[in-house]
Amino acid sequence: MKKFIATTAVVLTTAVAGILTWRKVESDRIRNDLWNEAERVSVEQDMAARKQAQHS
């Protein structure tokens, strides 16, 4: 019985650690995607502002 409880505890601990790690990786990926999108939009806005300044 003790071996079963110990094995169950190890499996549950490993599963929880895996889920937490997966969530962290996905969170970092989403954050990086958002930063990349923000940088792209910023560059586009800068280029549009330069074009408008040149035509004025």
C-alpha positions in Angstrom: 0.0 0.0 0.0 2.8 2.4 0.9 4.4 1.7 -2.5 1.2 2.5 -4.3 0.8 5.8 -2.4 4.4 6.8 -3.1 4.1 5.9 -6.8 0.8 7.9 -7.1 2.4 10.9 -5.4 5.4 10.8 -7.8 3.1 10.5 -10.8 0.9 13.4 -9.7 3.9 15.6 -8.9 5.4 14.9 -12.3 2.1 15.6 -14.0 1.6 18.9 -12.2 5.2 20.0 -12.9 4.7 19.1 -16.6 1.4 21.1 -16.8 3.0 24.1 -15.1 6.0 24.0 -17.4 3.8 23.8 -20.4 1.7 26.8 -19.3 4.9 28.8 -18.8 6.2 27.9 -22.2 2.9 28.8 -23.8 2.7 32.1 -21.9 6.2 33.1 -23.0 5.3 32.2 -26.6 2.2 34.3 -26.5 4.0 37.2 -24.9 6.8 37.1 -27.6 4.1 37.0 -30.3 2.5 40.1 -28.9 5.8 41.9 -28.6 6.7 41.0 -32.2 3.3 42.3 -33.4 3.7 45.5 -31.4 7.2 46.1 -32.9 5.9 45.5 -36.4 3.0 47.9 -36.0 5.4 50.5 -34.5 7.7 50.3 -37.5 4.7 50.6 -39.9 3.5 53.7 -38.0 7.0 55.2 -38.1 7.2 54.7 -41.8 3.7 56.2 -42.4 4.6 59.2 -40.3 7.9 59.7 -42.3 6.0 59.5 -45.6 3.4 62.1 -44.3 6.2 64.4 -43.1 7.9 64.2 -46.5 4.8 65.1 -48.4 4.0 68.1 -46.1 
